[in-house]
Amino acid sequence: MQAVSKNKLSELQTIITRMPLEVFCVTALPEFGVRWRELSKAVRNARLPMQPASVARVLCRHVSKALTADEIEDIVARLRLKLVATQPRTWHVIRLSEKTTEEPVTLTMRAVPGRITQALRKSKKTMRPEVQTVLLGDMLYLSIQLVSEHKSGSALYVATPPGEPVALVSSVNMVGLIKATVEGLGYKSYEIADLHGRDIPSLLRINDRAWNTNADHLAEIPEYAPTPIITETGIDYTYKAYDENYVENILGPNPPKITDLTIKTSKSFFDRSRLDKNINITINIKTEDLAKSLKSWVSKGAIAPTSDLIKIFHQIKSNKISYTREDD
């Protein structure tokens, strides 16, 4: 076995080890033409625990004997991209514009790798483009990388719903690779949306309301008119139940998942006679789920149900907000 094949086998084993077994069975196992029944039996016969590392070890033994070096390299490239698609990572939204083709979506998907490769060869003549694609569900995932005999550049990962003028990229700083990808997808230009996160469906919904199941959900925030509410334990005169229902209604039944938010605003000093000046304020919020945090804060009385934070989340289009109150 050549050294390059041994390196690829090592990488293959690492990739499979990082995949949960349920993800491996759905996304990776079909690449090898092996049935799970046969593979799991081989793991048990080897007296190994049924876990990803054991599966990777047994499968790589089989692969080293059954496949050629080129076949192993192709599988590693595809699985590397599938791992990216199924593992949590931060994605940045870019909006595509100036469409250059009206061809069917299926034709565009087949042509994307060749177009990206051609675009990169024009600008990067000393390095070889490597483009890999995989379709998982409704999303097309791509990896784009420039390599040479002596070095390999960082890979750009891209996720895009085929036919839609939006893409999610792993980095907004790899301008050359992004431009080639935009061209490959059939557009001339793009703009950075200043919107990022780990949940792709949430990012698509924030970027375009049409991605919501109910796109017209609460186009306007309802009036806040607290009243006593009948609960399981009696009548709530504290308005706590009303506040919780009010916020739940604004945020919706399945709000998009955002983990961080930066708000910049200015506010006049509380005593104008002492300081007639606006104070610049920057608020950084980091949480596992902003919508859940807002609901919790309202429930605990930390913020009011009419808080500006609720309004900002309702109309959020970016992780970086410059906010001005309507009454300022």
N, C-alpha and C positions, 0 to 999 in steps of 0.2 A: 504494500500500500504506500502510495506516494505521500510525502510530507503534507502537501496541500490537502489531500484527502483526509489525512489524520486530523488536521486542523479543522476541517469542515465537520468531521464526525464529532469532534469535541464540541464545536459550536452547536451542532444539532442536538447533542445530548443536553447541553445547557438550556437550549430553547424549550425542549420537551419537559425538562425538570421544572421550569418556571410556569408551566401551564397546569391549571387544575385539571383533574382527570376528565370531568364532564366537558370542559372546553376542548381538551385534546381529542376526545372521541368525536366531537362534532366537526372541528376545524382542521385537525392535523392528521388523524388516522387515515382518512380517505386518500391522502397523498401516497401512501405506501402499499395500497392494495392488500392490506392485511385485515382480517376480521378481528374484532375485539375478543371474541371467544377464544381464538387461537392465541392471541397475545397474552390475555390474562392467564390462560393455562400455562404458557411458557414461564410467566412470572412466578406462578405457584410452584411449578416444577423446579425452579431455581431456588426455592425456599426463601424468596424475598417478600418483604411487606408490600401490599398493594398500594403503592404511592407513586407519584410522578417520577421520582428518581429511579425507582426500580423499573418502571415501564421504559424509561429512556435508556437505561443500561441494556435491557434485553433487546429492545428494538434496534439499537445501534449495532449490536452484534450481528443481527440478521441483515441489516442494511449493508454493512461492510462486506458481506459475502455475496449479496444478491444484486447490488447496484454498482454502476460504474461511477467514477469520480465526477463526471459531468452531471450525471443524474442526481448524485448527492448534492452537488453545488446548487442545482436548480431547486431542489426541495428545500434546502437551507434558506435560499433567498425568499421563497414563498412563505415559509413558516416564520421567518424573521418578521415579515410584514404582518402576518396574521397575529403574531404575538403583540406587535404594536397596536393592532386594531382591537385586541381584546383586553389589554392591560390599561389601567388608569394612567392618563398623562394629560398635561395641559395643552389645549388646542387654542389657536388664535384664529378668529374669523376674518376672512378677507372677502370683499364684494367684487364680483367680476362685472365688467362692462365692455361695450363695443363688440358685440358678437360678430364673428367673422364667417360663420357657416350656419346653414339651415338644414344640415343633414340630419337623418334620424339618430336618436340617442345611441342605439346599438352600434351604429357605424362609428360614431365618435368614440365610444368606449374601446373599440378595437384599434382605432387609429391613434389614440392618446400616446402610448409608449413611443411609437415611431416619430411622432411630431415633436415630443419633448427631446428625444435623442437628436433629431435634426437641428432643433433650435440651439441645443447646447454645443453641438459640433461647430457651429458658426462662431461662437464666442470663446470656447475653451478647446482650442485645437491641440493642446499638449496633453490633455487628459481624456479618458474614455468615459462616456456617460453609461451608467447602469440604471435602468428603469424597470421596476417591478410593479405589477398591479394585481389586485385581488378584489373580487366582489363579495362582500359579506352583507346579507340582508339587502337593504336599500342604499347602501353606501359603497362607493368605489374608493378603495385605499391604494395609495401609490407610495413608493419609496424612490427617491431620486438621489443618486450619488455620483461623484466624479472620482475616478480612480486612474492610477498610472502604475508603472512597474515598481515604483519606489514608494508611493504613498497613496492613501485613500482619504478623500475629503469626508466631512461630516455628512450624514444622510439627512435629507429633508423628507418628512412624512406628511402626506396630504390625505385628507378625507373629503369627499364631495358627493352630494346626491346627484347622480347623472342627469344632465339636462337643466340643472338649476344654476343661476348666476351667483353661486356662493361656494366657498371652499374653506376648509379648516386646515391650518398648517402648524407644524410642530415648532416653527420659529419664524419670526417676521424679519429677521436680520439676514437671511440667506437670499438676498435680492435676486441674484443671477438665476438661481434654481427656481425661485418663485415665478419670475418672468417667463422662463421657459415652460413651466407648468401651466401658467395662464394661457400661453400661446397654444400649448398642446390641447387644452380643454376647449379651444375655439373662441378665445377672447383676446382683445388687444391690450386692455389695461385692467388695473385693479386698485382698490383702496383698502387700507387697513381700518377695520371697524372699531378698534380699541375695545374689543370684546373678547374675553378669554374665559376658559373654564375647563372642567374635566368631563362634563356630561354633554355629549354631542347633541342629542335631541333638545336639551334645554337651550343650547346656544342657537340652534336653528330657529326655535320658537321665539327667542328674544329678538333675533335679527329680522324675522318676518312673521307677523301675526298669523299669516296664512298657514303656518305649520302647526298652529294650535288646533286641537280637536274642535273647540268652539271659538272660532276666530273673533266673534263679536262679543265675547264675554266681557261684560262691564266696560263698555267704551268710555263711560264716565263713572267717577266715584260717587256712590249714593250719598245722600244727605245723612249726617249723623244725628239721629233723634232717639236718644236712649229711653227705653221704657222697661218696666218690670217684666220679667219673663218667667213662665211656669217651668220649673225643672222637676227632676225626679224626687227631690227632697222638699219641694215647696215652691214658694214664689221668691225669686231673686230680686230684691229691691236695691242691691248694691250695683247693679248694671254690669257686673262682671261677665255674666253669661251673654248679655247683649253685646258687650265689647268684643268678646271672643268670636261670636257669630258674625259681627260686622267685619272684623278683619279677615275671617275665613272667607267671607263673601267677596271681599276685595281681591284677595290673593288668588282665589279660585280653588277648585278641587284638586288640581295637580300642578302647582306652581313650578316654574323652571328652577333648576338647582344652580345656585350661584354660591361660590365659597368666599369671594373677597370683593370688596367694594371701596372705592375711594371717592369721597365727596368733597368738593371745594366750593366754598361759599363765603359771603361776607355779611357781617351783621353790625348794625350801629351799636356803639357803646351804650350800656344800660342807662347812663346818666349823661345826657348831651351837654349839660351845663359844665361838667368836669372835663369831658373829652368829646368834641364834636368831630368824630372820625369813625369810619367803618373799620372793623377788625376782620382780617382775613382768617378763615377757619378751614382746616383740613381734617377730615375724619377718615380714618382707615379702619375698616371692619374686616376681620378674618374669622370665618366660622365654617363648620362642615356643611351647613345648609342655611342660607340667609333667611329664607321664608320661614323655616321652623324656628329660627332664633327670634324673628320679629313676633311670631305668634306667642312664643314663650315670654318675651319681654312685656307684651300687652297683658297676658294672663297674670303676670306677677306685679303689674302696675309700674314697671320700670319706665315704660313709655306710654303715651296716650294712644288710643286707637286712631286718632286724627293726626298722629305724628307725621312730620314731613318724610320720615324714613319709609312709611307705608306708601305715601304718594310716589316717592322716588322709585320704589320697587315696582309699583304698578305700571309705571311708564318707562322702565329701565330699557336702555338700548346699548349700554356700555358699562364696563367696570369702572370707568372714570367719569364722574359726573361733575359738571359745573352747575350749581343749583342757585336759583334766585326765587325767593318767595314772592307770590303774587301780590301780597299786601305790603311788600317793601317799597 
